[in-house]
């Protein structure tokens, strides 16, 4: 009876242990097989190919007139006429202002009379000289001959002096008509009919600007200048930056249709900003660009052989180095660092760290970490840096 009591608890404990082991195994098998493995993350990639690409620099700038002149009077008088429409185009030689000219016309008439009076004495002085020239060897003294010659020269000088005074009076009369020195656009007139003006006064009558063609004044850093010279010296950069094509974006983002050329660059760097000025010249047939307009210029400096990384696919680390994510041959994600890079339109151009056929992630890289398994989908990038999906079958 006692042995039977001992056997029953032993059997019961063995049964509990068996049930416990069976439950743990069942639980373990459920955890392993119940949660499915995470599928590969789809990402958009482009296949890298080495080639010659343009090196560009995006610079801020402002437009300035090709020619500018403050129109001021050169004689004094009353404004009798304003002959131009303010804010409109005028041609070289067009009448802008008419100054009262009666006083200057009288001075011209007086100068003409003085010329006539001086010219009258020349024939008599010439005849007197000729007479003494014939008599110099037959009674006339040499002194009388010389006096006659001096009298003629004095009469001729009086005529020249009178003609000079006439020319001055005629110039002043002509200056009562203020004309445009070149083709351009006028500003608002600062005077009205009836106003009295003086010669070379401080206040301009109006301002004339020639804006076709038009200058674009750009600002670049001295650091970029040094990098450009180093690239040219090493032979990495092909082409002459002095013949660079320049394209503009206006304030509203509109692309300006005309292409400009480099006109000049300063041979000095600002001591306060560390920048230097570049001036470009653009045709402006429709006066779309006005002086003072803010623009952004894309300057093509030359070509360099390398790989393009779209700006949307790259980031900068704390040291300012360019970084981008690639897909390895095993479809794993890896990050690459590029210490040196240059701008090429909407892309970064790098020359090292990439091989032909490498797959660059251009979309979806923000949510995946290095080592993650991906399902790459090959796409293309358009000129504006946007992803173009392949057509679906």
GIMOKA-V825756 format. One record per helix or strand. SS is the DSSP state (~ for helix, > for strand). FROM is the first residue (numbers start at 1). LEN is the number of residues. If there is no record, write none. Layout:
SS,FROM,LEN ; SS,FROM,LEN
This chain:
~,2,33 ; >,41,7 ; >,51,21 ; >,77,6 ; >,89,2 ; >,95,5 ; ~,102,34 ; ~,142,33 ; >,177,3 ; >,184,3 ; >,196,2 ; >,206,16 ; ~,222,13 ; >,238,1 ; ~,241,3 ; >,245,5 ; >,255,1 ; >,260,6 ; >,275,8 ; >,294,17 ; ~,311,3 ; >,314,3 ; >,322,6 ; >,332,7 ; >,342,3 ; >,347,4 ; >,359,5 ; ~,365,3 ; >,373,6 ; >,380,2 ; >,387,2
